[in-house]
Amino acid sequence: QVQLVESGGGSVQAGGSLRLSCAASEYRYSTYCMAWFRQAPGREREGVATVNSAGKPSYADSVNGRFTISRDNAKNTLYLQMNSLKPEDAAMYYCAAATSLHYYTTICPGLQDDYDAWGQGTQVTVSS
């Protein structure tokens, strides 16, 4: 089972930026659908962005135009660049892998049930 370790969370003021990273433990990472999810206190976990094996992204409407998901397959690392952060972006952010989904042309799904490997999360706090 692939191991995922997130980093890069922290506290920023509204309008600021953060870049999250997710390091994967195995080379097969490059073939998996990868995604970022987030969960705020008292709310359900929601999908933020996905990226397929070829780097094709998809975004939740709430972050489209502000966040950018990318992957460096040579480094087995997933990224989430978050710009123009808002207080409502504050949450625990998780990276996830769908180890049975090897999509090169199709956009990866955004439902957490499709993902079977998860990191421990990294906290993002945004002050107004």
C-alpha positions in Angstrom: 0.0 0.0 0.0 1.4 3.4 -1.0 2.2 5.7 2.0 1.4 9.4 1.6 2.8 12.2 3.8 1.6 15.7 3.5 3.4 18.9 4.4 3.2 22.6 3.9 0.2 23.5 6.0 0.2 26.6 8.3 -1.4 29.8 9.2 -1.9 32.7 6.7 -4.0 35.8 6.4 -6.8 36.0 4.0 -5.4 36.7 0.5 -2.2 34.8 1.2 -0.8 31.7 -0.4 0.4 28.3 0.7 1.8 25.3 -1.2 1.0 21.8 0.1 3.1 18.8 -0.8 2.4 15.1 -0.6 5.2 12.6 -0.8 4.4 9.1 -2.0 6.4 6.1 -1.0 6.4 4.1 -4.2 7.2 4.5 -7.9 3.8 3.3 -9.0 2.4 6.6 -7.7 2.9 8.0 -11.1 0.1 5.9 -12.6 -2.5 6.6 -9.9 -5.3 9.2 -9.8 -4.4 11.6 -7.1 -6.5 14.1 -5.2 -6.7 16.6 -2.4 -9.6 16.6 0.0 -10.3 18.9 3.0 -12.4 18.7 6.1 -13.3 21.6 8.3 -14.6 21.1 11.8 -18.2 20.0 11.9 -18.3 19.5 8.1 -18.0 16.5 5.8 -14.8 15.9 3.9 -15.0 17.4 0.5 -13.0 17.1 -2.7 -10.8 20.0 -3.7 -8.9 18.9 -6.8 -7.8 15.8 -8.7 -5.1 15.1 -11.2 -4.7 12.1 -13.6 -1.5 10.3 -14.5 -0.9 12.7 -17.4 -1.3 15.8 -15.2 -4.9 16.7 -16.2 -6.5 18.5 -13.3 -10.1 19.1 -12.2 -11.3 21.4 -9.4 -14.1 22.0 -7.1 -16.0 25.2 -8.0 -15.1 26.8 -4.7 -11.4 26.7 -5.5 -11.3 26.9 -9.3 -9.1 29.8 -10.4 -7.4 30.0 -7.0 -5.8 26.6 -6.5 -3.6 24.6 -8.7 -2.9 20.9 -8.4 0.2 19.4 -10.0 2.3 16.3 -9.7 6.0 15.6 -10.2 6.2 12.0 -11.1 10.0 11.9 -11.0 9.8 13.0 -7.3 6.7 11.0 -6.4 5.2 14.2 -5.1 1.8 15.8 -5.4 1.3 19.6 -4.9 -1.5 22.0 -4.2 -0.7 25.6 -4.8 -3.3 27.7 -2.9 -3.6 31.4 -3.7 -6.1 34.1 -2.6 -6.9 32.1 0.4 -10.2 32.8 2.2 -11.2 32.0 5.8 -13.6 29.3 4.4 -10.6 27.5 3.0 -9.4 26.7 6.5 -9.5 22.9 7.1 -7.4 19.8 7.4 -6.1 19.0 4.0 -5.6 15.4 2.9 -3.9 13.9 -0.1 -5.3 10.6 -1.5 -4.4 8.0 -4.1 -6.8 5.8 -6.1 -4.5 2.9 -6.7 -6.9 1.1 -9.0 -7.5 4.1 -11.3 -4.8 4.7 -13.9 -6.3 7.5 -16.0 -4.2 9.2 -18.7 -6.9 11.0 -20.7 -10.0 10.8 -18.4 -10.4 13.3 -15.5 -10.1 11.5 -12.2 -13.2 11.3 -9.9 -13.6 13.6 -7.0 -15.5 11.3 -4.6 -13.6 10.1 -1.5 -14.9 6.5 -1.9 -12.8 6.2 -5.1 -9.6 6.7 -3.1 -8.0 4.0 -1.0 -4.8 5.5 0.3 -4.8 8.5 2.5 -2.2 10.7 4.2 -2.5 11.9 7.8 -3.4 15.5 6.8 -1.9 18.9 7.1 -3.7 21.8 8.8 -4.4 25.1 7.0 -5.6 28.1 9.0 -6.7 31.3 7.3 -7.4 34.4 9.4 -9.5 37.3 8.2 
